[in-house]
Amino acid sequence: MNEDAKPKSTSAADEVLARDRRYVWHPFTQHGTESDPIVIARAKGASLFDAGGKEYLDLASSWWTCTHGHSHPKLNAALAEQAHQFEHVMFAGFTHQPAADLSALLAKALPGDLNRVFFSDDGSTSVEVALKIAYQYWINCGEPRRRTLIALDGGYHGDTLGAMSLGRGSQFFKPFNDLMCQVMVLPYPATFEGDDAVEDREADALSAFEAILSDRKQGVAALIVEPLLQGASGMRVCRPSFLKRLVETAREAGVLVIFDEVATGFGRTGTMFAMEQADVVPDLVCLSKGLTAGYMPMAVTVARDGVFEAFLGEDFDRALPHGHSFTANPLACAVALASLALYEEENTLDRIARINRSHQAMMNSLAGRPNVTRLRTIGSILAFDVKEAGSYGSDASRRLRDWYLARGLNIRPLGATVYLMPPYCITDAELTRAYDGVAEGLDRLASGALTAP
């Protein structure tokens, strides 16, 4: 039957699915094998509700964006109030209070002299902006030979061309290898609970960095790092002490340091920004996802004053020739301002600490399971690897995801890695429900009985 010719008796959700099947191309989806998506009709707090009223705990925070919870009344009000004033204005030759206020608030929240805010649209574009700034910075400084970028193995920085180049170690981008720019890759010393060999891996990574610098010190433009946590490659964590030594090594060589805090910013690792735990300040930081609490697409690349000053001059040739149609969208800025205010109003970092304590207790419970390995927790995130789950997109990984969904838990394993990253408003009772579901899913996987409950 033609999908556009469904009988009138078809439910509203079925009609949405029919149009979806006919017209929509979903991200990170193999449409040849994937089952129909779930039609979400509303959301509140830590929960999503489908068209039939079924509740799903959003334990992935809607791709790591939802911080304070869905449909927060204060964020709703901020969005509506700004919409009544004006919705958008071009940001070249114009400015507005939401953008100026947000820039000042971000500069105050970030450590050091990270004071110059460049607005863009999403995490990938914030990384592209950082790369262009790093390249042109050295041209403006009279050192155009500094063109090499250094990233860490397993890093993921987005899906645009420059970001793909930095994340080629994630294995998502093989078809595009010939298009990518030059990037040197360092080993990543991922660690976990009970890891006795982490110091050796850290030493190897630092030695590899020093070798690159020794060989081509005058040609390196920038080092880019996801501080403390590599999200897409399986919630892999490193120690703050390693991050600090890595940055200090870059500083000694005069290399610019870029932190991709798209996923780690705004409390995810337990502090407002992950860099705080290593007591370091990068030259550029990329922020998105939690910036607007999941409400609106927006990102920023924030530069230290000295980097910005290298672009000042009498000729446009020294300026940054980059922009986006929706740069500094007032609606997004208004929501971001309201979201940042909530961190104090709702003691959000204390909420994250409570979640982490619950994760720690759950981690102790999982430690004795024979099919669970590499347990780790940081901030609001709990992660572990499942021995039977296989690689990204494997049959076992998909069956585990589908079983959790059928039970009302939005848990999306990253290959062998199962993780929980809930909104900060999640209750103790909701966490218990999530933990119980995780444990039962693991039991069923181990026994070969992983079917829908």
N, C-alpha and C positions, 0 to 999 in steps of 0.2 A: 504493500500500500504506500502511496505517496505520503511522505511524512507531513506535508503541508495540508493533507486532506483528511485529517483525523475526524472522526464523527463528533458531533457537538456534545455528546454525552461524556467525552473524555474529560477527566479532571483538569483543573488549572495546572497542577504540577506536571501532568502528562503532556499538556500542550507546551509548557516551557521546555521539557525534555525533547519534544519533537523538534522545536525550533533550534535547540542547542545542537542536537545531532545533525541537523541539516546545515547550520551556518557557523558554528563556533569551532575555533581551533584552540584547544586548551594548552597551557604551558606544561612542559615536562611530561607530556602524555603521548603514549603510543595508541592512537585511536583505532588501530587495527585489532587490539586485544583488550583495551581498557573497558570496564563496565561503565554504565551510565553514572554521571555525577549525581550527587545529592542536591536537591533543590532546597536551598535555605530561604525561609520566609521571614525570619526575624532572629535577633540575637539580644542577649541581656547578660551582663556580668561575665562570668566565665563560660557561658553556654551559648550554643547555636541551636536553633529549632528549625526542623524541616517543615515542608508544606503540610505534612500530616500531624504536626505537633510534637514529633519525637525530639528529645533533647540529646545533644552531643556536647560533652565537656570539651572545650577547645584547648586541648593540651599541647597544641603547636602554636598557640597564640596567632592563628591566621597568618602563617608564614612569618612568625616572630615579630609581628608589628603591634599587636594588641597588648598594651601595657596595663592600663587601668581597668580594663574590662569593656565589653561591648555596650554601646548606647549609654554612655555615662551622661547623666543629666547636665553636668556643668560643661562638658565638651559639646553636647548638643546645643546648649544655650549660646555658647561662644560662636559656633558655626552660624546659627540662625541670626544672631545679632549682627555679625559682620556682613552676612548676605543682604541684610536690610540697608546697609550703608553703600557698599559697592563690592562687586565680585572679583574684578580683575582690572589691572592696568599694566601697560608695558613698563618694564623696569629700567629702560635706558632713557635717561632724561626726566624720569619721574621717580618718586618714592612715596612711601605711605607709613603711617604710624605702626601698623602691625609688624612690618618688616624691620623698621628701625628698632622697635622695642625688642623684638625677638633676637636680633643680632646682638644688642647690648646684653640681653639676658644670657645668651649662649657664651659670650665672651667672659661674663662674670662667673659662669658655672665651670668653664674649662680652666685648667691650670695654666700658669705661665702667661705668655703674651700671645696666646691664640686668640687674636682680636679681630681678624678681618674675615668676614663671612661672605662667601660666594654661593648664591642659591642656584639649585638645579631641580631635577624632577624625581630622581630615584637613586638607589645605591650605585648602580652601574655608572650613571652619568656623574655622580659625585667623584667616583674613582677616575673617570676619564678627565674630568676637570683637574684633579690632582696631578695626573700624569702630564697634562699639557702645561700646567704651571711649573712642574719640576723641569721639563725640557726647556721651556722658554726662560726660566730663571737663570739657567747656566748660559744661555745665549746672551741674555741681557747683562750678565756678569762677565762676558768676554771669554767664556770657556765652552764653546760649542761642541768640543769633543766629548763632553760628558753626556753620553746618550744611553749607556747601558743601565738597565733596571735589574734589581735583585728582588726576588720573591722567595717564598718558602714552599717546599713541596706539600701538595695537598691543599694549598690555598685556593679560595674561591672568592672572586671580587666582582662578579657580575657577568653579563652576557653580551656586552658591547665589545667591539674589537680589541681595544686596549686592555680592558678588564679580562677578556678571554686570554690574552697573551700572558697576563700575570697568573692566571689560574689554570694554565695548561696541565699542571700536575693533577688536577681534579678528574681528568679523563672524560669530561663532558664534551670537549671541543675538538676531537680528533679531525673531523672533516674540514676544519678551518686552519689547520696548522700552517699551511703555506701563506696565509694572510697575516700572520702574527708578527709583532715586532720583537726585537731581541731582548730576551730576558734570561738571566742566570738564576738557577734554582738552588736553594740551600735545603739540606735535610731538616725536617721538623721534629724536634725531640718531644713527641707527644708522651704524656705520662698519665698515670692512673693510680688508684689506691693500691698500696703494696708494691709499687714499682721500685726495684732495687738497682736498676741499671740506668736510671734517668741521667745521672751525672755524666756517664760515659757518652750518651747520645748528645747531651748538651755540648760537651767538649768537642765532639766530632762536628757539630753544626757550626760552632764558633771557629774551629780550625778551617772549615771549608770557606767561611766568610773571609777570614784573614788571608787565605790563599788567593781568593778572587781579588781582594783589594791589593795584595802584593803584586799581582800580575797586571792589573789594569786600573790601578787606583785613580789615575787622572781621567779615566773614561766612564766612571760610574756616576750616574745622575742621582739615583734614589734607591732606597730600600723601602719596600712596602710590606706591612705585617698586619695580620688580624691579631690584635693583642690579646693574649691569654687563651683565646678560643677560636679554633677553626670550625665553623658551623657546618657548612655543606659537606665537608669531607668526613663527617661522622662525630661532631661535637668533641674534637680532639683538643685537649688542654695542654698548655705548657706552664712552667712555673714563672712567677713574677721575677725571680732572681735572674733567670735566663734572659727574659725580655730586657731587663735593665742592662745586662752585659752586652747584649746584641746592639742596643741603641748606643751605648757608650763606645763600642767599637766603630760604629758608623760615624759618630761624632768626631772621633780622632782622625778619621780619614776625610772629613769634610763632606760626607755624603748626606744628602737630604733624607729625612725619615718621614714616611707617610704611614699613618695608622688608619686602617680601615675598621672603624668602629660602627659600621652600618648595623651589624648584628649585636655587637657587644655594648653599645652605648645605651644610656638611659636605664641603668640599673641591672641589666641582664646578668652581669658577673658579680653583683653584690655591692658594687660602688657605682656612683653615677656614670663614671667612665672607667673602662678597664685600665687605662694608663695610670690611674691613681694608685693602683696596687703595686705597680713597678716603680712609682715615683720618678717618672720620666715625662718629658714633654716633646712630642714630635714637631716637625716643621709644618706638617699639614695633617688634618684629620678629616675623615669622611664620615658623615652622619646621615642616617635616613631611618627607615623602619619605624622605631619607637618615637621618632621626632614628633610626629603628629598623632601618636597613640593609635595608629592604624586607620585614622579617619581619612586622610588625604595624601595623595602622592606628593612628596616633597623631600628634598635632600639639601645638604649644605656641605661645602668644602671650606674648612676654616684654616686660615694661614697665620703664621706668626708675623708680627709687624715687619721684621727684616725681610721676609720673603715678599710681602706686599710692596715694600719700598723699592725693591729692585725693578718694579714695573712702572715706576713714576718717571716722567720725563716730558720733553717738549714735543715729541713725535708720537703718533699713534703706533708706530712700529714697536714701541716698548710696551704698549698696552696688551692686555689679554683679549684676543679676538674670539670670544666665546660667549654664547648666550642661549637661552631657551625661551620659547614663547610664554611659558607659564612660570618664569622665574619669579620667586617671591610672591606667589599667589596669595592675596590677602586672606582668603578663606582658610588656606592651610596655615598661614602665619598665626591667625587668630586662634585656631585650635591648638597649635603648638604652644602658644603662650599659656593657654588655659591648662594644657597638659603639664607643663613645667611647674605651674603653681600648685598642682595637685600633689607633687612630691613632698611639699611641706605640709599642705593641708591634711593629707591622709597618712602622713608618716610612712611613705611608700618604701623607703629603704628598710624600715623595721619590718614591714610586711614581707619583703624579700628575704630578710634574715629568718623570719618564721618559716617560710617555705623551705629555705635551705636546711633548717634543723629537721624538718619533716623528711626531706630528701635523705639526709644523713641516716636517719633511723631506718628508712626504706632500704638504703644501700647496705646497711648491716644485715637486714633481713634477706637480701638477695645474695649476699656473699657466699652462702653455703650451697648455692645451686650449681650442679655440675655443668649446666648448659649456659651459664652466665660468666663473662670474663670482662676484665678491664673496666671495672666500676669507677665512675668519677662523678663529681658534682661540683658546680661552681655557681654561686648566686642562685637564681631561680631555676637552674637547669640540672636535671639528673639524667645521666646517660650510662649505658653499658652495652657491651657487644654480646650477641647471641650466636653460639657456635654453629647452630644449624641454619641460620638465616640466609647465608650466602651474600652475594654482591648486590649492588644497587639494581633494583628492578627484578630481582630473582623471584622465583615462584614462592619460596618460603616467606620471603619478606612481604610480598603482596598478600599472601594468605593471612599473615599476622596482622597486617594493616586492615584487611577486610573484616577479620574477626573482631578487632577492636571497634571498628566503626559499627558493626552490627550490635555491639554491646553498648553503644552510645559514647564511645571514647574516640576523639579525633587524635589518634597517635599514628604518625607516618614514619616508620623506620627508614633510616638512611642506610640501605643495604643491611649489613649485620647489626647496625647500631639502632637500638631503641632509646628514645629520649622523651622526656617530659619537659616542656617549657610553657607553663601555664601563665595566664594573665595574673597580675599581682593581687587581684581582688579575690582569688580563689579561696574557698573556706577550708577549714580542717576536714569537714565532712566530705567535701568534694575531693580533696586529696586522698582521703581514705578510699573513696569509691574508685579513684584512678589506680591506686596501688593494688587494690584487690583485683581489679580487672587485668592489670599488667601481670600479676602473679598467675592468675588463672589461664591467661593466654600462653604464658611460658609452659605451664603444666600441660596444656593441650598440645602444644608444639612438640614437647618432649615425648608425649605418649602417642603421637601420630593421630590425634583426634581433633585437629584444628579445623572445625567446621563451625558455621554460624550457630550461635546459641539459640 
